[in-house]
Amino acid sequence: MTEKILVINLGGIGDILLSVPALRALRRRYPEARISLLAVPRTVELAGEFDFIDEVISFEFYDEGSRGFTAGAGAGKLIGLYRFLRDLRMQRFDMALNMRTLVSWVSAVKMAVFFRVIGAGHNVGRDTQGRGFFFDTKIRETDAGRKHEMEYDLDMVSALGADIADMDMDLKIHDKDMRSISRILKDSGICRDEIIIGVNPGGMRSHRWPLKNFASVMNMLAGRLKCRFVVTGGAAEADLAGRLEKMVNTRIIDLTGRTTVRELTALIKRCSLYITNDTGPMHIAAILKTPLVAIFGPGYLGRFDPRRISGRAVVFHKGAECAPCNKTVCDSLRCFEGISPEEVADASLQCCKSSIGLNVA
């Protein structure tokens, strides 16, 4: 009998959101089980909204730079990791599932040790290029992937006998978060009926379209559309907004690092258009059906294409011989070279025209 299940998803906001249909199906398969979700700190707030999860455990040993888990430096952190894993083992999970791709043999070995220490009765996960040797139930996949990320998660729970009744995704927007965003916008001088364009120029460094291109798009839009620009991002990306402000001919509202994930969701819902790199907020906009222009560089478009979720998304992706890849930093960014500010600005205008009914040139 499966009484305790641990789901491991150490991905970002997008990864957590795309796992929702599978998590919901897992709950239907094991209605009486206690399901715990192990997530990185920046996604805990969002995952805490899932009523099909009993407990969200924050994994504090995740390294943003390497996009993987590590104990970091120092004996104190090693001891902390040991105690954390010991506590997980003491919970005696009947089943553990890993809802992420094993991007390399190094990450596969780390995850194998992780699962071995936890000691669950049955281990489930993705067998990426044969790296999932330690899983009892395996879902085959390639590095590039032939399916959408959401489908791989669904395949995993389907292999456990779950009924895939729907692929719906939704995000709760609390009244208090909408009020908070309304207050922030009002304090920034934005009226209730103004057109707001959200701009999200950050994300993983290798996934960032050049900042000067975002500035060009904003200048072109400001010359053809009466709108207000709100720049979003994490606290570590605040410098991007400052640099943008020096490049554009219009005032911007800088909300980088000033919103919680729930408030960001409310803000994106309020936007008439959201222009973004391949990031977690891109998936939020897709789920909310906010008109979206997404710019892909080295990311895996087949896995994360927002058009699979929303009919109101436009994607720019030209690719390169070296793409897709898992680099976190890249000096060349050749995969972005074919995407011009002019075509992004034109698509943005058309999104506004079709979604709001504006008569724009």
C-alpha positions as CSV (number, residue, x, y, z in Angstrom):
1,M,0.0,0.0,0.0
2,T,1.4,3.4,-1.0
3,E,0.9,5.7,2.0
4,K,3.7,8.3,1.6
5,I,4.9,9.8,-1.6
6,L,7.8,12.2,-2.2
7,V,7.8,14.2,-5.4
8,I,11.1,15.8,-6.2
9,N,11.1,18.8,-8.6
10,L,14.1,21.0,-8.2
11,G,13.3,23.1,-11.3
12,G,12.1,26.6,-11.6
13,I,8.7,28.2,-11.7
14,G,8.0,26.9,-15.2
15,D,8.9,23.3,-14.3
16,I,6.6,23.4,-11.2
17,L,3.7,24.8,-13.2
18,L,4.1,22.3,-16.1
19,S,4.0,19.4,-13.5
20,V,0.5,20.4,-12.3
21,P,-1.5,18.1,-14.5
22,A,0.7,15.1,-13.5
23,L,0.5,16.0,-9.8
24,R,-3.2,16.3,-10.0
25,A,-3.5,12.9,-11.7
26,L,-1.1,11.4,-9.1
27,R,-3.5,12.6,-6.3
28,R,-6.4,10.9,-8.1
29,R,-4.4,7.7,-8.3
30,Y,-3.4,7.7,-4.6
31,P,-6.3,9.7,-2.9
32,E,-5.4,8.5,0.6
33,A,-1.6,9.0,0.3
34,R,0.3,11.8,1.9
35,I,2.1,13.6,-1.0
36,S,5.1,15.8,-0.2
37,L,6.8,18.0,-2.8
38,L,10.5,18.8,-2.5
39,A,11.1,22.2,-4.3
40,V,13.7,24.9,-4.4
41,P,13.1,28.0,-2.3
42,R,12.0,30.3,-5.1
43,T,9.1,28.0,-6.1
44,V,7.9,27.1,-2.6
45,E,5.4,30.0,-2.4
46,L,3.8,29.0,-5.7
47,A,3.7,25.2,-4.9
48,G,2.1,26.0,-1.6
49,E,-1.1,26.9,-3.5
50,F,-1.5,23.4,-4.8
51,D,-4.4,21.8,-2.9
52,F,-3.5,18.3,-4.3
53,I,-0.2,18.4,-2.3
54,D,-0.1,17.9,1.4
55,E,3.3,19.4,2.2
56,V,5.9,21.5,0.4
57,I,9.5,21.0,1.6
58,S,12.0,23.7,0.8
59,F,15.4,22.3,-0.5
60,E,17.9,24.9,0.7
61,F,20.9,23.3,-0.9
62,Y,20.2,24.2,-4.5
63,D,22.8,26.2,-6.4
64,E,21.4,28.7,-8.9
65,G,24.7,28.9,-10.7
66,S,25.2,25.3,-11.5
67,R,21.4,24.6,-11.8
68,G,21.8,21.7,-9.5
69,F,22.0,20.7,-5.8
70,T,25.1,21.0,-3.8
71,A,26.2,21.2,-0.2
72,G,28.3,24.3,-0.9
73,A,31.5,25.0,0.9
74,G,32.2,24.3,4.5
75,A,31.6,21.6,7.0
76,G,28.5,23.3,8.3
77,K,26.7,23.0,5.0
78,L,27.7,19.4,4.6
79,I,26.4,18.6,8.0
80,G,23.2,20.5,7.2
81,L,22.7,18.5,4.0
82,Y,23.4,15.2,5.9
83,R,20.8,16.1,8.5
84,F,18.3,17.1,5.8
85,L,18.6,13.8,4.0
86,R,18.5,11.9,7.2
87,D,15.2,13.5,8.1
88,L,13.8,12.6,4.7
89,R,14.9,9.0,5.2
90,M,13.3,8.8,8.6
91,Q,9.9,9.6,6.9
92,R,10.1,6.2,5.2
93,F,8.5,7.1,1.9
94,D,6.8,4.3,0.0
95,M,7.6,6.0,-3.3
96,A,9.8,8.8,-4.7
97,L,9.4,10.5,-8.1
98,N,11.9,12.8,-9.8
99,M,10.1,15.1,-12.2
100,R,13.1,16.6,-13.9
101,T,15.4,15.7,-16.8
102,L,18.8,14.2,-15.9
103,V,20.9,16.7,-17.9
104,S,24.3,15.0,-17.4
105,W,25.9,12.0,-15.9
106,V,27.1,14.2,-13.0
107,S,23.6,15.2,-12.1
108,A,22.4,11.6,-12.6
109,V,25.0,10.3,-10.1
110,K,24.0,13.0,-7.6
111,M,20.3,12.1,-8.0
112,A,21.2,8.4,-7.6
113,V,22.9,9.0,-4.3
114,F,20.0,11.3,-3.3
115,F,17.5,8.5,-3.9
116,R,19.7,5.9,-2.3
117,V,20.0,7.9,0.9
118,I,16.2,8.6,1.0
119,G,15.6,4.9,0.7
120,A,12.0,5.0,-0.7
121,G,10.4,1.7,-1.5
122,H,9.9,2.5,-5.2
123,N,11.8,5.0,-7.3
124,V,10.3,6.6,-10.4
125,G,11.8,9.1,-12.9
126,R,13.0,9.9,-16.4
127,D,15.6,7.7,-18.0
128,T,17.3,10.5,-20.0
129,Q,19.7,9.0,-22.5
130,G,20.1,5.9,-20.2
131,R,21.1,8.0,-17.2
132,G,18.1,6.9,-15.1
133,F,19.7,3.5,-14.2
134,F,18.6,3.8,-10.6
135,F,14.8,4.2,-11.2
136,D,12.5,1.2,-10.8
137,T,9.9,2.7,-13.1
138,K,11.5,4.6,-16.0
139,I,10.3,7.0,-18.7
140,R,12.6,7.1,-21.7
141,E,13.5,10.4,-23.1
142,T,16.3,12.1,-25.1
143,D,18.3,15.2,-24.1
144,A,16.4,17.4,-26.6
145,G,13.1,15.6,-26.0
146,R,10.4,14.7,-28.5
147,K,7.5,15.8,-26.3
148,H,6.4,18.8,-24.3
149,E,7.7,18.8,-20.7
150,M,4.2,18.4,-19.4
151,E,3.7,15.2,-21.3
152,Y,6.8,13.5,-19.8
153,D,5.5,14.1,-16.3
154,L,2.1,12.8,-17.4
155,D,3.8,9.7,-18.9
156,M,5.5,9.1,-15.5
157,V,2.3,9.0,-13.5
158,S,0.5,7.2,-16.2
159,A,3.1,4.4,-15.9
160,L,1.9,4.2,-12.2
161,G,-1.7,3.6,-13.3
162,A,-2.9,7.2,-13.0
163,D,-5.8,8.2,-15.2
164,I,-5.0,11.3,-17.3
165,A,-8.4,13.0,-17.2
166,D,-7.2,16.5,-18.1
167,M,-4.2,18.6,-18.9
168,D,-5.7,21.8,-17.4
169,M,-3.5,24.3,-15.6
170,D,-4.7,27.2,-13.6
171,L,-3.3,29.8,-11.2
172,K,-5.1,31.2,-8.2
173,I,-5.0,35.0,-8.0
174,H,-5.9,36.1,-4.5
175,D,-7.8,39.3,-4.0
176,K,-5.1,40.6,-1.6
177,D,-2.4,40.2,-4.3
178,M,-4.5,41.9,-6.9
179,R,-5.1,44.8,-4.5
180,S,-1.4,45.0,-3.7
181,I,-0.5,45.2,-7.4
182,S,-3.3,47.8,-8.0
183,R,-1.9,49.9,-5.1
184,I,1.7,49.6,-6.5
185,L,0.6,50.6,-10.0
186,K,-1.5,53.5,-8.6
187,D,1.5,54.7,-6.6
188,S,3.6,54.6,-9.7
189,G,1.1,56.8,-11.6
190,I,-0.6,54.2,-13.7
191,C,-4.4,54.6,-14.0
192,R,-6.8,51.7,-14.0
193,D,-7.6,51.9,-17.7
194,E,-4.1,52.4,-19.1
195,I,-2.5,49.8,-21.3
196,I,0.3,48.0,-19.4
197,I,3.1,46.1,-21.2
198,G,5.2,43.9,-19.0
199,V,8.8,43.5,-20.0
200,N,10.9,40.6,-18.5
201,P,14.5,40.9,-19.8
202,G,16.1,38.6,-17.3
203,G,16.3,34.9,-16.7
204,M,19.2,32.5,-17.1
205,R,22.1,34.5,-18.5
206,S,22.3,32.3,-21.6
207,H,18.6,32.8,-22.2
208,R,18.7,36.6,-22.3
209,W,18.0,38.4,-25.6
210,P,20.4,41.4,-25.7
211,L,19.1,44.2,-23.5
212,K,19.6,46.8,-26.2
213,N,17.0,44.8,-28.3
214,F,14.4,45.1,-25.5
215,A,15.1,48.8,-25.4
216,S,14.6,49.1,-29.2
217,V,11.3,47.3,-29.0
218,M,10.1,49.5,-26.1
219,N,11.1,52.7,-28.0
220,M,9.3,51.5,-31.2
221,L,6.1,50.6,-29.2
222,A,6.1,53.9,-27.3
223,G,6.2,55.7,-30.6
224,R,3.1,53.9,-32.0
225,L,1.1,53.0,-28.9
226,K,-0.1,54.9,-25.8
227,C,1.1,52.5,-23.1
228,R,3.1,52.1,-19.9
229,F,6.0,49.8,-19.4
230,V,6.5,47.7,-16.3
231,V,9.8,45.8,-16.0
232,T,9.7,42.6,-13.9
233,G,12.4,40.3,-12.6
234,G,14.1,39.0,-9.5
235,A,16.1,41.1,-7.0
236,A,19.3,39.9,-8.6
237,E,18.1,41.4,-12.0
238,A,17.5,44.9,-10.7
239,D,20.5,46.2,-12.7
240,L,18.7,45.3,-15.9
241,A,15.9,47.7,-15.3
242,G,18.4,50.5,-14.4
243,R,20.3,49.9,-17.7
244,L,17.1,49.8,-19.7
245,E,15.9,53.1,-18.2
246,K,19.0,54.8,-19.7
247,M,18.3,53.3,-23.2
248,V,14.6,54.1,-23.6
249,N,12.8,57.3,-24.5
250,T,9.9,56.7,-22.2
251,R,9.4,56.2,-18.5
252,I,9.4,52.7,-17.1
253,I,8.1,51.3,-13.8
254,D,10.7,49.1,-12.2
255,L,9.2,46.3,-10.2
256,T,12.2,44.0,-10.2
257,G,12.6,42.4,-6.8
258,R,9.5,44.2,-5.5
259,T,6.9,41.5,-5.9
260,T,6.2,38.0,-4.5
261,V,5.5,35.3,-7.0
262,R,1.8,35.6,-6.2
263,E,1.9,39.4,-6.8
264,L,3.8,38.8,-10.0
265,T,1.0,36.5,-11.1
266,A,-1.5,39.3,-10.4
267,L,0.6,41.8,-12.3
268,I,0.9,39.6,-15.4
269,K,-2.8,39.1,-15.3
270,R,-3.2,42.9,-15.4
271,C,-0.9,43.3,-18.3
272,S,-2.2,43.9,-21.8
273,L,0.9,42.2,-23.2
274,Y,3.9,40.5,-21.7
275,I,7.3,40.4,-23.5
276,T,9.8,38.0,-22.1
277,N,12.7,35.7,-22.5
278,D,12.3,31.9,-22.0
279,T,11.6,32.1,-18.2
280,G,9.2,31.0,-15.5
281,P,7.1,34.1,-15.8
282,M,6.6,33.2,-19.5
283,H,4.7,30.1,-18.3
284,I,2.7,32.2,-15.9
285,A,1.6,34.5,-18.7
286,A,0.8,31.5,-20.9
287,I,-1.4,29.8,-18.2
288,L,-3.2,33.1,-17.5
289,K,-3.7,33.6,-21.3
290,T,-2.2,37.0,-21.1
291,P,-1.1,38.1,-24.7
292,L,2.5,36.9,-24.8
293,V,5.6,37.5,-26.9
294,A,8.3,35.0,-26.0
295,I,11.9,35.0,-27.2
296,F,13.8,31.7,-27.3
297,G,17.5,31.3,-27.7
298,P,19.3,28.1,-26.5
299,G,16.3,26.7,-24.7
300,Y,14.4,23.5,-25.7
301,L,11.5,24.9,-27.6
302,G,9.8,21.5,-28.1
303,R,9.8,21.0,-24.3
304,F,8.7,24.4,-23.2
305,D,6.8,26.0,-26.1
306,P,4.1,28.3,-24.4
307,R,1.9,27.9,-27.5
308,R,1.1,24.4,-26.2
309,I,-0.6,26.1,-23.3
310,S,-1.9,29.3,-24.8
311,G,-3.4,30.4,-28.1
312,R,-2.4,34.0,-27.3
313,A,1.4,33.4,-27.4
314,V,3.8,34.4,-30.2
315,V,7.3,32.8,-30.1
316,F,10.5,33.9,-31.8
317,H,13.0,31.2,-32.2
318,K,15.7,31.1,-35.0
319,G,18.1,28.5,-33.5
320,A,21.7,27.8,-34.2
321,E,24.0,24.8,-34.9
322,C,25.0,24.7,-31.2
323,A,21.4,25.0,-29.9
324,P,19.6,23.8,-27.9
325,C,22.1,23.5,-25.1
326,N,22.3,23.5,-21.3
327,K,24.8,26.3,-20.9
328,T,24.0,28.8,-18.2
329,V,26.5,31.3,-19.6
330,C,27.4,31.8,-23.3
331,D,29.7,34.4,-24.9
332,S,28.4,34.2,-28.5
333,L,24.6,34.0,-28.1
334,R,24.4,33.1,-31.8
335,C,21.0,31.6,-31.3
336,F,19.6,35.1,-30.8
337,E,21.2,36.8,-33.8
338,G,18.4,36.2,-36.3
339,I,15.7,37.8,-34.0
340,S,15.3,41.5,-34.8
341,P,13.7,44.2,-32.6
342,E,11.6,45.2,-35.6
343,E,9.8,41.9,-35.9
344,V,9.3,41.6,-32.1
345,A,7.8,45.1,-32.0
346,D,5.5,44.3,-35.0
347,A,4.3,41.1,-33.3
348,S,3.8,43.0,-30.1
349,L,1.6,45.6,-31.8
350,Q,-0.5,42.9,-33.5
351,C,-1.0,41.2,-30.1
352,C,-2.3,44.5,-28.7
353,K,-4.5,45.0,-31.8
354,S,-6.1,41.5,-31.6
355,S,-6.4,41.2,-27.8
356,I,-7.6,44.7,-26.9
357,G,-9.2,45.8,-30.2
358,L,-6.9,48.7,-30.7
359,N,-6.5,50.5,-34.0
360,V,-2.7,50.6,-34.3
361,A,-0.6,51.4,-37.3
